Amino acid sequence: MVRVEQAGGIAFRRDGDEIRIVLVKAKKDPSLWIFPKGHIEDGETAPDAALREMYEEAGVDGEIVAPAGVLEFESGREPVRVQYFLIRATRETDSPEGREKGWFTIADVLARLRFENARQLVEGVGSLFYGR
């Protein structure tokens, strides 16, 4: 079985002394908050796909700061591998896809994410938020 390769982003911005991270509502299940992610197009690198998906789903432009980790899971019957990147937000507009989004503190992100492996991504990159 062929694994679906995707890329996604964990976009952040500073709000005073606090770091806020963007989450979007999932298309398949709008009760879920997730990080923007999607398929890597032909000829596209994973970082480029992460930036494109971040803009399409959340309306956020930014710059890659660091790799954030890889998640592998089953989506329906397909195995999926998502490479995530930490993205410093530089500009924002409404989501071109019309997704609901929110900027949340790290504690709120950890409370909203339903999947443990997604929470572990945030915990893993937490030290990168400070000092940048």
C-alpha positions in Angstrom: 0.0 0.0 0.0 1.3 3.4 -1.0 1.8 5.9 1.9 0.4 9.4 1.3 3.0 12.1 1.9 1.8 15.3 3.4 3.3 18.5 5.0 1.9 20.8 7.6 2.8 23.7 9.8 2.7 24.9 13.4 2.5 28.6 12.9 3.2 30.9 15.9 3.3 34.6 16.7 4.1 36.6 19.8 1.2 38.3 21.7 3.1 40.4 24.2 5.1 37.9 26.3 2.9 35.0 25.2 3.3 32.7 22.2 0.1 31.9 20.3 -0.3 29.0 17.8 -2.9 28.9 15.0 -5.3 25.9 14.7 -8.0 25.4 12.1 -11.2 23.4 12.2 -10.9 20.1 10.3 -12.8 19.8 7.1 -14.0 16.2 7.7 -14.9 16.7 11.3 -15.4 20.4 12.3 -15.5 19.5 16.0 -11.7 18.9 15.7 -9.0 21.6 15.9 -5.9 20.7 13.9 -2.7 22.1 12.4 -3.0 23.0 8.7 -1.7 20.3 6.5 -2.1 18.6 3.1 -0.7 16.8 0.2 2.7 17.6 -1.2 2.2 18.5 -4.9 4.4 17.1 -7.7 7.6 19.1 -7.8 7.0 20.7 -4.4 9.2 20.3 -1.4 7.7 19.5 2.0 8.6 22.9 3.4 7.0 24.6 0.4 3.9 22.5 0.8 3.7 23.3 4.5 3.8 27.1 3.7 1.2 26.7 0.9 -1.2 24.7 3.1 -0.8 27.2 6.0 -1.9 29.9 3.7 -4.7 28.0 2.0 -6.2 26.7 5.3 -5.4 29.5 7.7 -4.6 32.6 5.6 -1.2 32.8 7.3 2.1 33.5 5.5 5.3 32.9 7.3 8.8 31.6 7.3 10.1 28.1 8.3 12.0 28.2 11.6 12.7 24.5 12.0 11.4 21.0 11.4 8.8 20.2 14.1 8.5 16.4 13.6 6.7 13.7 11.7 3.4 12.0 12.4 2.2 8.8 10.8 -1.3 7.5 11.0 -4.1 5.8 9.1 -6.7 8.1 7.4 -9.5 5.8 6.4 -7.6 3.0 4.6 -4.6 5.1 3.7 -1.3 5.3 5.6 -0.4 8.9 5.9 3.0 10.5 6.8 3.0 14.2 7.6 6.2 16.3 8.0 5.5 19.3 10.2 7.4 22.5 10.3 7.5 25.4 12.8 6.5 28.5 11.0 6.9 32.1 12.3 3.8 34.0 11.1 4.6 37.2 9.2 1.3 38.1 7.6 -2.3 37.1 8.0 -5.6 37.3 6.2 -8.9 35.4 6.2 -8.6 31.7 5.3 -9.0 31.3 1.5 -10.8 28.0 2.2 -13.2 29.7 4.7 -11.9 27.6 7.6 -12.5 28.7 11.1 -9.2 29.4 12.8 -8.0 30.6 16.1 -4.8 31.7 17.7 -4.3 30.0 21.1 -1.8 29.9 23.9 0.3 26.8 24.2 -1.9 25.6 27.1 -5.1 26.1 25.1 -3.6 24.3 22.1 -2.7 21.3 24.2 -6.2 21.3 25.6 -7.9 21.5 22.1 -5.8 18.9 20.3 -7.5 15.6 20.6 -4.6 13.5 19.4 -1.7 12.8 21.8 0.9 12.7 19.0 -0.1 16.2 17.9 0.2 17.5 21.5 3.7 15.9 21.6 4.7 17.9 18.5 3.9 21.2 20.4 5.7 20.0 23.5 8.7 19.0 21.4 9.1 22.5 19.8 8.2 24.5 22.9 11.8 25.4 23.6 12.2 26.9 20.1 9.6 29.5 20.8 11.7 31.3 23.3 14.8 33.2 22.5 13.7 33.8 18.8 
